[in-house]
Each structure stands twice: as structure tokens, then as C-alpha cells.
């Protein structure tokens, strides 16, 4: 049986959380060579994915590497993710959603 989700309802499988203020992020497209860090900031994160503000456009389906570090993390986290959506922002950056 397929359940219908009302418009505007939460469709995520896990709860999003704001990052700790001390969280530092690096985001690079996954390529054969080390690409530039395009991360500006983490907007929110969950078990399943992350929402980032970035300096350069990333395409839907593009693979990225996300490194998170800061107080409260036992060790730096290096995660592979896939860009699910990308939108230009008014300030000349892009907002992306990616799943792990």
C-alpha cells in the first residue's frame, strides 16, 4: 500500500540538525585529482545527508567528498555523498542537498 505524502510534509527519513558552531567543513568534487574546496558552510546535517552552502555550482548526481571537523567530533569525518539538488542563492553562492 502506497501512502500519499501531503504537499509540504516532511519526506526525510531522519531528523536534520544544525551543526555545532565549531564545525569546519571542506567540500570537494570527487575527481582523479584533488579539486578546490568549494564549501562555505554547513546549513544542516542528518544521518542520511547534508545541506551545504558552496562557492561553485555542483550538478545533480555529482559525487562529492565532505570532510567535517571540530570540537565534539572524536576524529575528522570524511564522507562521500551524491548531490541531489542545487540552487543558486541571491548572494552568488549555491545551496546544495547531498545524500551519503
Buried (B, 14 or more C-beta within 10 A) or exposed (E): EEEEEEEEEEEEEEEBEEBEEEBBBBBBBEEEEEBEBBBBEBBBBBEBBBBBBBEEBBEEEBEBBBBBBBEEEEEEBEBEBBBEEBEEEEEEBBBBBBEE
